[in-house]
């Protein structure tokens, strides 16, 4: 007893010493912090400084992205880039995809920069006056139509910016196509008002304008939306969703994927060579470009086909620079590029949707397997515990199906193996009652507890 009292006193003293030591350390840390911060609240100052740094970073990032947007817009308006025959007739218009991608992924406010950039391109590149119909009404109408499409896609329709679902791709194609129709009608009319084209050429120029926009919207903008602009959003602190961890691939799968990508690239280059090569110059081999695009879409979905469509469209534009002049060749290739881009985008979206559902199903199956394994482990533990008792146990559900029975029940009532393997409780209980009658133990508690419960006939 004396020894126990001594140990209790010692533990109390040790506890008292630990409390005093902790209080002293806390007071010393508070004194050092106050001395370093001048007696001010450090948490509030650090929070305000972080907010100011974040605000400054966002302002600087938005300014740099605006300057980069205007510079790229002017670069993509160069005649050698859009393959212009004359005003109103071009193969594609990649500046449109840049504007739409920025409006959709960053903010519809980029429509203002797009309007200013359109006016600057007309003045600096094509020597037009700033007060022309195309530089004023046309620029505002074109930018407003695509800004409206971006607002609808971000607001009422609420598509996934990564275009991971087929529904989002269909909505994107529909909204941007309607906006392209509006901008085509107004933009071509402004060219007529500026006396750049004749009224008799309005229809031809409108078709060329619409095809050029659609090629950029379907074949080039998805690449920027999927690959480039997510990085810009993270730099501007606009993307609040956490980055999803990438799935680990085995070395064998990585090698096969790399070989497949090389094969697709070779097939695409070979198709372009057949289309524009001098050896097959008289052979209409334009349809061959569909094969590698469909292959990419069917194998890897929208992410791979977006890169493939960008490469295909650039390859066709480069080929048109060096091929011999053929009447209406630009319009034919514009139509080809639009059809292939739209087809590849829709097929790639469908395949990506199927792949996403397959991965979600695999994850759900994996979680269900883990839950079943845990349930089996708990059931095995319960059965082992029930078999250790000296009493017979039988657990049934509301439908009379046997959930649990132990070996002791078999031994007490000498249940045959045929009844033991069954899942219904009534034959087992009937055998137990019969066994009790033959053994003349009707008055025991076991016989009363073995009566089947009365079930509600309703």
Order of alpha helices (4+ residues) and beta strands (2+ residues): alpha-alpha-alpha-beta-beta-alpha-alpha-alpha-alpha-alpha-alpha-alpha-alpha-alpha-alpha-beta-beta-alpha-alpha-alpha-alpha
